[in-house]
Structure formats: C-alpha cells, structure tokens
Amino acid sequence: MSARDNIFKRLRERADGPLTAPESDFAVVTGRGWGREERLARFERWITSVHGEVIHTSCDAWASALVEVLEAKGIRRLALGREHPVAAEARAALAEGGVVLIDADRDIEAWRHEQFHDADAGLTSTRGAIAETGSLWLWPTPDEPRLLSLVPPIHIAVLDADTVEDTFFDVIERNGWADDMPTNALLISGPSKTADIEQTLAYGVHGPRELVVLLRHREQCP
C-alpha cells in the first residue's frame, strides 16, 4: 500500500467521524449595504483615482459614445470580437467609418503582429465590477481573448451599471463561482502601472496605458 493510500485509509477510519468544513463568518468581506448610486459612485471614484476614465451613457447611445472616444483619442485600428453583442453592435456602428476593425477571434499566431504592433485599442465587454476596489471583472472567451484587454495601448471596456457589486465576495457568491468557477477571470483596476526603485509611478509599461469604461445605464433607455 502506498503512502497516499495509507493517508486516505487513516482519514476514512477516523474514530470521531468524517471531517467537515468549519463554519466560517464572511461578514468582514460582504454586507456593505450600499445602494445602487453609492456603489456606482464608489466604483468611479476608485477607478478614476488610478487614471481610469469613466464615461456615462445609456444602453442605446453607448455605440455613439464609443465613436466619440475613438475620434477623440485618434484610434484608427480597433481590435474586438465578433459574436458578443457588444462587439456586434460596435461593428455595426463603425461599419461606415474610417476605423479598421481587427478580428480578435483568431489564433494568436495568426494576428500576433497586428495585436502587438498595429492595434491602437482593444474593445471588450465585462461581466461586472466591484465598487469596493474600483475593479472590472472579465471572463475571457475565444471571441474575446484575454490579450484583447492586456496588449493594446488603450483598453475600452463596456460595463452595465446594474452589474456592479459591493465586494469581490458578492461577485463570487451571486455569480455562482462555487459551482461554475471561470478558468481565466480577469480583475482590472485601472490601466497598467508599475514603479521603479525610486517609487516613480509609470503607466502603460506592461499593458494598456489608458482604460476607458463606457458605463451603460439601462434605466435611461426609452
């Protein structure tokens, strides 16, 4: 019998019964009790404090806001998916414009050079956000791979206001991560930043230098 089998045998034959998980008090990581407006205010305050940019829009006008952002920042080549509703609506809004749309739903080897050298920005959807830390959370897919938000110099993220939760614990609990945990969730709290030994903070050294959040308010829809 192997050492592994011996360990399992001793666990099964415990005289005081099977092991059970201890009761845990999660009050310290949840239960903030913030209302919707306070959640949004906290999210915006924290993410803008680290150079994130938040643009408020309605769900039927966000694509027009996207066009304005691209024009203001001189973005001429935008990487994005095709299947997600956010990507599909963005493509429709930009179909007649001068922005080159770079397909992200390809094997990385097929568009490595475009991604690292040609794309001015990447556009992604989001699954939600965290008010307590000012963080977005994304669940990458083949249509919207994680490099879409990590490589281009500007990341544009579309966030629905009603998906902002109080804490990370609330995100985990309300989205059922215990039963269906994402294999590659991303938490994004502002643009890429790093500091050298002299504590000089620099943005965009190892990722996007700018993060723009298009915050959609659904109650503003007709």
N, C-alpha and C positions, 0 to 999 in steps of 0.2 A: 504494500500500500504506500502511495506517495505521501510526501509531507502535506501536499494540498488536500488529499483525501482524508488524512488524519485530522486536519484542522476542521474540515466540514463535518466529520463524524463527531468530534467533540462538541461542535455547535449544535448538532441535531440532538445530542444526548444530554444536553444541559438539564440538570435536576430541577432548576427553577423555571422551566418552560422556555418557549421560544423568545427570542429577542424582539422587542417592539421599539419603535421610534419614540423618543421622548417628546413630551408636549412642548411646544415652542410658542413663545409670545412674540408676535411680529408687530406689535403696536408701535415700536420705535421706527419701523420702516414704512408705515402706512398710516391711514387715518388722519390725514391733514385736514380734511373737511373744507377744502377751498371750493368756492363757487366757480362757475364757468368763467366769468370775467376775470376773477383773480388768478385762475390757472393760466389764462392767456397772457395776462399782464406779467406774471412771474416768468413764464417761458420767454416772452420777448425781452424782458429786462436782462435775463441771464445770457441769452444767446447773443444779444447785441453788445453786451459788456466785453465780449471777446471777438468783436469785429464781424459778427454775423449781421446780416441785413434782413429785415422783415418787411414785406410789402403786403398790405391788407387788400383783399379783393373779394368779389363774390364768385360763386361757383360758375356763373355763366359769363364772367368777364375775365377770368384768370388768363385765358389764352391771349387776350389783348394786352394784359399786363406783361405777359411773357415777351410779346413782340416789342413792347416799350423797353424792357430790360435789355434785350438783345441789341436794340438800336443804341441805347444809352452807353452800353459797355463796348460797343464796336465788335460784337460777336458775329462772325461770318460763317463759322463752321461749328455746328452743334451736334454732339453725339447723343443718341437716345434710342430707346427700344421701339418696338412696333406694335406689340399685342396689347399692352396695358392701356386702359382708357386714357390715361394722362398722355402717353406717347402718341396715341392715335389722334387725340384732339389737337395736340401741339402740331403734328404733321399737317393736319387739315388747315390750321391757322397760318402755317408757314409755307404752304404749297405754292403760293404765287409770289412769295418774297425772294429776296436775294440771298437767303441763308442756305448754305449747303448742309443737308441732313446726312449725318454719318450713322449707318446702321450698327447698333451695338450687339445685336443678337447673332454674332458670328464667333467662330473660334478665334481666340486671341491671336493666333499666328496669322490669321487672315487679315487682321487690321491693326497689328502692333504699331506700325509706323504712323498710321492715321491717329491712333489713340495717344501716342506719346509725343507726336510732333505737330500734328495738324489740327486737332480738335481744340477750339477755343473754350468750349464749355461742355459740361455734361448735364443732362436733364434727367431727373428721376422722380418717381412717386415716393411716398413714405407710408409706413403703416401707422405712424402716430408720433407722439412726442412726450417729453417728460417736463412738467412745469418746474419741479424742484431743482433740476440741474440745467435747464435750458438745452435739452438734448433731443435730437431727432432719432427715431429708430427705423431702420430699413431692413427689409428681408429680401436680399438679392435673389434673382431668378435668372435663368438663361436669357430671358428677354431684357432684363436689366441687371447685368453682372455687376459685382461689387466694384470693379475697377472703374465703372462709369462715374462713381462718386468720389473716387480716390486719386485719379490720374489727371484729368483735365484741369487747367489752372482756375477755372470757375465752376462751382457746383451749384446748380439751380434745383431746388427741391420744392415739390408741391405738397402742401400739408393741409388737411382738413381740420378746421378748428375743433370739431366735435370729437377728434381722436386724441386730443391732448389729455394725458392722465396726470395725477398729482405726483406720483413717485414711480421709480422703476419697479418696485414690488407690485404696484397696481397694474402696470403693463403686463407683467408676468402672469398675475392672477386672472385678470379679465380677458386675456387673450389665450388662456389655456395652455401655457408653455409646459406645464407639468405633463400634459397628455400629448402635446404635439410641439415639442421644442424646435425652433428653427435651427438648422445646422450652421447657419452663417449670418446671424443677425449683426447689424452694424449700429453702433451708437455714435452719433456725430454731434459734437458740441462746439460748433464754430468752424472756421477754416483751419487748415493745418498750421500748427505753430510749434516752434522749438526755441530753446535758449542756449547760448554758449556759456562757457565757464564764467564769463563776466556778467551773466544774467541779463544779456541783451536779447529781448524777445524778437523773433523774426517770423513772418508769416509766409506760407507757401513754399517752404524749403523741401518738404517731403510730401506734398499733396496740394490740393487747391488753396490758392491764396485768398480766394473770396468764396463766401457762402451766401446765397440769396434764397430766402424762404418765401414762396408765394403762399400766403396763409388765406385759405378759402373759407369764407363764412357762408354757410348754406342758408341761413335764415334771410340772407339778402337776395335770394333767388326769387323771381316772380312766381 
